[in-house]
Amino acid sequence: MPAPGPAEPVTATETRSLGTGFRRRHVTMLAISGAIGAGLFVGTGAGIKTGGPGILLSYVVAGLLMVLVMRMLGEMAAAEPSSGSFSVYAEKALGRWAGFTVGWLYWSLLVVVVAAEATAAAGIASGLLPTIPQWTWVLLFMAVLTVVNLFAVRSFGEFEFWFGAIKVTAVVGFLVLGTLAVFGILPGTTPVGLDNLTGHGGFLPNGLQGVLTGLLAVAFSFGGMELVTIAAAESEDPAGSIRRTTRTVIVRLLLFYIGSVALMVLLLPWESASANTSPFVTILEQIGVPSAALLMSFVVLTSLLSALNANLYGASRMVYSLAERGEAPRAMLKLSGTGVPRTAVLSSVAFGFVAVLLNFLAPEHVLPFLLNAIGANILLVWIFVALSQLRLRKRAEADGTAADLPVRMWGFPWLSWVALIAMAGVLVLMWTDADARAQLFTSGAVAVLIVVIGLLRRRPRR
């Protein structure tokens, strides 16, 4: 982080702007890629085991909360597109300390997520080819995707579009096959009816507590959607891209997540779900898809690498934006001839290469350690989004510019407050859960440390 004091004038090399090569389909796919990962393909098993069929309510609540957060973020981003997104809006609404805190909190979250996704992908690859050590796969994945992020933004966007299209195709295929199986249209299947929803202890076999505990398991599943407002800043029509893609991304992700989970609880007795087995695999095997386990291993591997790629992009643009505002080292401002912040990319990927060493030393302990380190960081970022939107919208109404906003939050200010209270409720739930409480402590400690550093930087020099 930069030393205290005013930033020096930037050089001509540093004043070149980021590239503008993203097309709308690139922006849309980047947001979907950031949000669809192992949480959907693997993590749903643990959620169903916890909440039974009622986990569907957990996903609906989490999805609606994400809709409100994205609408608030879309309102601010469409009015002022920026690669710093919610960090810039927090600075405008709450002060430089808030922009500094949100920016570095999000960057630290993403660099750990990148390392975690590389480790999880390496674990799958090692299962397919056990003769190759796990650390070797981590090194390979990090090296390849670092190079991809150093390409011109349009080349990166094209790569991520087709990379992410694999998992989107897999989800759509599952939705089609699962729906046909529910109605008994596939060969060898009969209509399933509602037995798995109403039998086996009913829709809420573990009561409301199961739904609330399940909410903790799925609350962060939609994290990554916010990347759309970061990526749109490098499109040819930032405001238009944000206005269109925030709506389409929300609809598609709700369909993918809630539609997939609905099929799972219809087709499988909830007791058969397992935290160690993907429900996708179980259902595909049940309806007769050949080599379902191998197929899903490939899809999950691709999904993790696609999410890694998208999150590395988001981390590099966030630290670049911080540098623009004098909140990160000036070196992050240096751009390549194609408008790529190469130093920002390399700094954001560094911890991923540290994970290579961690996987060499203790491959079985790395992923749990990284996942615990992430904690509730994304929830804290979303809370800052709500606080920023409340403040900035009130300012816009006071100066008469609210009517000109390209995107407007529904039911302001009531729905903004509903989202904020709901997120505070998730924090309370985390406090009541022993495992989640440790993550909450970790996130709180990181946030407090960043706030203290930000405040100390602003102390006047003697």
Salt bridges, closest charged atoms under 4 A:
GLU14 OE1 - ARG330 NH2 3.56
GLU75 OE1 - ARG393 NH1 2.72
GLU80 OE1 - LYS92 NZ 3.83
GLU91 OE1 - ARG325 NH1 2.99
GLU158 OE1 - ARG25 NH2 2.94
GLU158 OE1 - HIS26 NE2 2.74
GLU234 OE2 - ARG317 NE 2.68
GLU236 OE2 - ARG154 NH2 3.18
ASP237 OD2 - ARG244 NH2 3.80
GLU271 OE2 - HIS200 ND1 3.32
GLU327 OE2 - ARG96 NH2 2.97
GLU327 OE1 - ARG457 NH1 2.64
GLU327 OE2 - ARG458 NH2 2.19
GLU364 OE2 - HIS365 NE2 3.37
GLU397 OE2 - ARG393 NE 3.44
